[in-house]
Amino acid sequence: MTYSKTVGNKPEYNDTDIQDINTLNNDKNSLPQPVSYNRVKIVDMNNDLYQFYHYTDCFEISLLRFLHLTFGEDEKINLDKLKTFMENDYEKNELYQYFVNNQNYSNDSDYYVTNNGYDIRTKWCEFLNKRNFFTYVKDDNYEVCSSPENLVMFFMYFFPKMNLTDKAIDMNPEEMIYRLFEYLKTMFEYNVKVYTHLVYSERLYANTTMKIFVNNNNLYEWEIYQYFNYDDEKNIEPTPRSVRNRITGHTDFRYSKYV
């Protein structure tokens, strides 16, 4: 049996969504280009032995480019914007300190396949590892799982003035993402449309797509999809997280198909 469900209204688009192609091209040239995932190598010292972890940085690089988009200006993170949702002692915030030391970035995606770009990606992955609020793929400490929950947890932890609570994690992905963007839209002139799609067969396939609009143009899409096992003796509509067993996932922060 296969069961499909769309949560919320799946947006339909036509040519009127692209109001000004010149504006769209200007946005595309002046904003961060999406960066494809790559394989990173993380070296860690554990019990006096070097541990090596290899994985693709799909969630990590997608999140980094989103932060460049939201808090960046002229290829530099705006630290005043960054601290808006941090506590008054923002200088103690690890994310703030990270961008004090790594404030510059490149809009050009090709930069991130150079040696310097690879070093930035690796350093960012290392920063995100070993956090007690993330779920991970490897050894409960490495490779952040691609999930809407982890996206929200990142902002909940590093931006406490957003007042996101654990209750946000109990919402469906669409509600979680909308609530997050309600805060973030004050940082940058965009809006978002979100839809989730669930397919039940032998496994559960969950897709969450964020369509990010800049100057009323659908410039980016951020898709997060996951596969789960589930207990088919339980009611599968909706499937509680308590009966899901996550198998794998992937995310992609990319240009919209309309670009």
Secondary structure, DSSP 4 states (H G I P E B T S, - for coil): --EEEEESPPP---GGG---HHHHHHHHHHSPPP----EEEEEEEETTEEEEEEEE-HHHHHHHHHHHHHHBSSSBB-HHHHGGGS-TTGGG-HHHHHHHHS-B--S-GGGGGSHHHHHHHHHHHHHHSS-TTS-EEETTTEEE---HHHHHHHHHHH-GGG---GGGGGS-HHHHHHHHHHHHTTTSSEEEEEEEEEEESSSEEEEEEEEEEETTEEEEEEEEEEEEEE-TTS--SS--GGGEEEEEEEEEEEE-TT-
